[in-house]
Amino acid sequence: MVGPGVREAFEAMTIAGGGDPAALAIGLRRDATGLGLRALAAKTLHVAVVAPERLMEVYDNAAGGWLGKPVLSVRPPRHLGQRLDLSPEFWNAFWALVELPAEARDKVAFAGATARLAGLLPGALNVRVAEATLDFAGVREAAANGLPGRFELGDLKSCPAGSLGAEFYRRAVRQPSELEILDREALGLDDLPPPLDYVNTRILQCHTLWRLAAGYGDTELDDVALAAFQMGQFGHQFSALLVALVLAMAALQRPPGAGLLLDIVFSGWVHGRDSPPLLGVRWETIWRLRMDEARGQLGLRPRDQRRAPHPGAESLAGWMRQAS
């Protein structure tokens, strides 16, 4: 149980969003202290639910500090919109999710609870998220094409073995939700301000494609890395909230391998930022290409899987299986 003093301090840090993200990341690389991890988790929650205008600025600088690479941002930080207070209902749901017992967690339930948490955010935040999303390369151009149609299972079934379409078909047959994660009509995505209507429709149908093409696996750690990749591609708010939740849980529970978790997040972010925009890709035109051919046509470098195993990876993966 997180004590009231820690809760109050974390909530205050989230609202304020102060401090230098690069310096914070550099400090955590030297020593992943509990206070430092809480400060970073609060900053990532800040850009997910308080100041989406700062998401690119904060993650670029934090990733630069952590990875020892130049900051990617070339645009000055956006002017922040009017402060929007987070309701007690939001914070109650946030802490309930952070403190959920391990035996009560599973991947689907965690994602659903995160979606319900997002539903407790101020409605006015959507307009600011939409504006911030347009800062990412390719978003404006992709959204200009209008809401995408659905993929046809029959088109995938006819793809040759070893092709991108055949792998996507194999997954869709095994798990129908892979074809389109949730019902777009039931979610009322048409009511979102542009380009969020397009972005959120696209992620329902392309989430698995991005996983395949960008080289992410199916483990819980891969899920976090893919969420960071999606943030780097188009500032996806749900992914930002998911990553912030995982970092908050790590900061408060202090699992082994917390440094690896930060490396996963920041490497995924940079991979998304460095990759060509995937949001508007006409996947139907490359279904029949082999995976390497499809990546070559897209100019997409898959995630680097050649790193030596991290000594804390197994323990962290075990904690993630309990935490998601």
Secondary structure, 3 states (H helix, E strand, C coil): CCCHHHHHHHHHHHHHCCCCHHHHHHHHHHCCCHHHHHHHHHHHHHHHHCCHHHHHHHHHHHHHHHHCCCCCCCCCCCCCCCCCCCCHHHHHHHHHHHCCCHHHCCHHHHHHHHHHHHCCCCCCHHHHHHHHHCCCCCHHHHHCCCCCCCCCHHHHHCCCCCEHHHHHHHHHHHCHHHCCCCCCCCCCHHHCCCCHHHHHHHHHHHHHHHHHHHCCCCCHHHHHHHHHHHHHHHCCHHHHHHHHHHHHHHHHHCCCCHHHHHHHHHHHHHHHHHCCCCCCCCHHHCCCCEHHHHHHHHCCCCCCCCCCCCCCHHHHHHHHHHHC
